Amino acid sequence: MRSKKDESEIMAENTVYKKMSRVLPAMLVLLLFVIVLAVATGAVYVPLDRSFKIILAGM
């Protein structure tokens, strides 16, 4: 038999997963948008291949 504590922990985990399932895709879309915007903005000033060379040279 499950105790009340086990049931409340399971319920809390389900609530967290429900929130994550809504927020995570939105965060990924926002991240992709920011990356595309940053590359597009940077491409105006520095070509993308040159950006990679600069980044790799700094490593």
Helices and strands as residue ranges (DSSP letters): H 4-45, H 48-57
